[in-house]
Amino acid sequence: MGHFGGMHRQHPFSVAKESPPPLRSFNVRGFHLHFTFVNRNQTSHSTSGSSIHRHQKT
């Protein structure tokens, strides 16, 4: 309970409890959008997609 107390002091329990669900949904949606965009980019422009991917990796 002591550990929880510290967290409770930072932000209300209600906010902390309501924060996870929306954030998780947003994260998944964002990731899905990004993944779709990358896939589409690679499919539409194989050379461009490869170049961008290589640049990101480096």
C-alpha positions in Angstrom: 0.0 0.0 0.0 2.9 2.3 0.7 4.1 2.0 -2.9 0.6 2.9 -4.1 0.6 5.9 -1.7 3.5 7.5 -3.5 1.7 7.2 -6.9 -1.5 8.5 -5.4 0.3 11.6 -4.3 1.5 12.4 -7.8 -1.9 12.2 -9.5 -5.4 11.2 -8.5 -6.3 7.5 -8.5 -9.3 8.2 -10.8 -7.1 9.8 -13.4 -4.5 7.1 -13.2 -7.2 4.4 -13.5 -8.8 6.2 -16.5 -5.4 6.9 -18.2 -4.3 3.4 -19.2 -7.3 2.4 -21.4 -7.4 5.4 -23.7 -3.6 5.6 -23.9 -3.4 1.9 -24.8 -6.0 2.4 -27.5 -4.2 5.4 -28.9 -0.9 3.6 -28.9 -2.3 0.6 -30.8 -4.1 2.9 -33.3 -0.9 5.0 -33.8 1.2 1.9 -34.3 -1.3 0.4 -36.7 -1.4 3.6 -38.7 2.3 3.8 -38.8 2.7 0.1 -39.8 0.1 0.6 -42.6 1.8 3.7 -43.8 5.2 1.9 -43.9 3.7 -1.1 -45.7 1.9 1.2 -48.2 5.1 3.2 -48.8 7.1 0.1 -49.5 4.4 -1.3 -51.8 4.0 1.9 -53.7 7.6 2.9 -53.9 9.9 -0.1 -53.3 13.1 1.9 -53.9 11.9 4.9 -51.9 10.6 2.7 -49.0 13.9 0.8 -48.9 15.9 4.0 -48.9 13.8 5.5 -46.1 14.0 2.3 -44.0 17.8 2.2 -44.5 18.1 5.8 -43.4 16.0 5.1 -40.3 18.1 2.1 -39.3 21.3 4.1 -39.7 
